[in-house]
Amino acid sequence: MGYDEMITSPCDGVIEQICVQENCRIYEWDSLFKIRTSDGDLETVSLGLSGLLRSLEVYVGEEVISGMVLAYIAEDLVVSGSD
């Protein structure tokens, strides 16, 4: 396991769905959260990393703002070597 990575909200809105649970493994580009924006659009939050979801910092129905922390992930770091 690597270090804890913050997952932050990409937009202002309301948490409509949490697609993951604490202490579960996530994989690259999994859907993690769905946020309903003030325009009525549904924004899906996903990341290009994998690891263990350490903690959820929001709940369904909570208002969020852009940059707000949604969760923390212990990112898997793949070590590769070169000559």
C-alpha positions as CSV (number, residue, x, y, z in Angstrom):
1,M,0.0,0.0,0.0
2,G,1.1,3.5,-0.7
3,Y,0.0,6.9,0.8
4,D,-3.5,8.3,1.3
5,E,-4.8,10.2,-1.7
6,M,-7.7,12.6,-1.3
7,I,-10.7,12.3,-3.6
8,T,-12.3,15.8,-4.1
9,S,-15.5,17.0,-5.6
10,P,-15.1,18.2,-9.2
11,C,-18.2,20.4,-8.8
12,D,-20.8,22.0,-6.5
13,G,-23.9,19.9,-5.9
14,V,-25.5,17.3,-3.8
15,I,-24.3,13.7,-3.3
16,E,-26.9,11.6,-5.0
17,Q,-25.1,8.2,-4.8
18,I,-22.1,6.7,-3.1
19,C,-21.0,3.7,-5.2
20,V,-18.3,2.4,-2.8
21,Q,-18.0,1.4,0.9
22,E,-15.2,2.1,3.4
23,N,-12.4,-0.5,3.5
24,C,-13.3,-1.8,0.0
25,R,-10.8,-2.1,-2.9
26,I,-11.4,0.3,-5.8
27,Y,-9.9,0.0,-9.3
28,E,-9.0,2.6,-11.9
29,W,-12.0,4.5,-13.3
30,D,-14.6,2.8,-11.0
31,S,-17.6,5.0,-10.4
32,L,-17.1,6.3,-6.8
33,F,-19.7,9.1,-6.4
34,K,-22.6,10.6,-8.3
35,I,-23.2,14.3,-7.7
36,R,-26.3,16.2,-8.9
37,T,-25.3,19.7,-9.9
38,S,-27.4,22.8,-9.5
39,D,-28.1,22.6,-13.3
40,G,-29.6,19.2,-12.7
41,D,-26.7,17.3,-14.4
42,L,-25.4,14.1,-12.9
43,E,-21.6,14.2,-12.5
44,T,-19.8,10.9,-11.9
45,V,-16.6,10.9,-9.9
46,S,-14.0,8.4,-10.8
47,L,-10.2,8.3,-10.6
48,G,-7.3,6.9,-12.5
49,L,-5.9,5.0,-9.5
50,S,-6.6,1.9,-7.5
51,G,-6.3,1.1,-3.8
52,L,-8.2,0.7,-0.6
53,L,-10.9,3.2,0.3
54,R,-9.8,4.3,3.8
55,S,-12.7,6.6,4.7
56,L,-15.8,8.3,3.3
57,E,-16.1,11.9,4.3
58,V,-19.6,12.6,2.9
59,Y,-23.1,11.1,3.0
60,V,-26.0,10.8,0.5
61,G,-27.9,14.1,0.4
62,E,-25.0,16.2,1.6
63,E,-24.2,19.4,-0.2
64,V,-20.7,19.6,-1.5
65,I,-18.6,22.3,-3.1
66,S,-15.8,22.0,-5.7
67,G,-12.6,20.8,-4.0
68,M,-14.3,19.4,-1.0
69,V,-12.8,16.1,0.3
70,L,-15.2,13.2,-0.5
71,A,-13.0,10.3,0.6
72,Y,-9.4,9.1,1.3
73,I,-7.8,6.2,-0.6
74,A,-4.6,4.3,0.3
75,E,-3.2,4.2,-3.3
76,D,-1.5,1.1,-4.7
77,L,1.9,2.1,-5.9
78,V,3.5,-0.1,-8.5
79,V,7.2,-0.1,-8.4
80,S,9.0,-0.5,-11.7
81,G,12.6,-0.6,-12.5
82,S,14.7,0.5,-15.4
83,D,18.3,-0.1,-16.5
